[in-house]
């Protein structure tokens, strides 16, 4: 297993395999960028209560959220909103944004990136062991994403402040 991080994204894992970003946040690739000839990739994310992501931007992709179960708080530029099951929202490329699960229940959502090149960064992050923030930030930056701030709420578990491993 030590060589997993050195495998290329094309050979790491299968569609439908679940990977951990940080304790309490997992994802699986539902539609691969290869299936859409680069147009988009669709990722399913589950997050426990108080899990979220730091404020970040994408230089190249729009990010579309579709909430399947639970509620997620989304900060999209200077707007903040709570999305519940059945709701959706789009973040335009270059817009600072973050999401977090402020509820007591898990959230399950689809995130669609268009174009779909973010899939490679997700595969690499999923292959990492230990959630090293510097490594994750570098992988994200190389994929066109930049972390520009902490999660927008206190006491949120993220790659910047992971939940203790169980």
CORRAHU-V159866 format. One record per helix or strand of 3 or more residues. SS is the DSSP state (h for helix, s for strand). FROM is the first residue (numbers start at 1). LEN is the number of residues. Records with the same first field share a line. If there is no record, write none. Layout:
SS->FROM-LEN ; FROM-LEN
This chain:
h->4-3 ; 118-10 ; 133-10
s->19-4 ; 25-7 ; 41-7 ; 55-4 ; 62-8 ; 71-6 ; 79-6 ; 88-4 ; 97-4 ; 107-8 ; 145-5
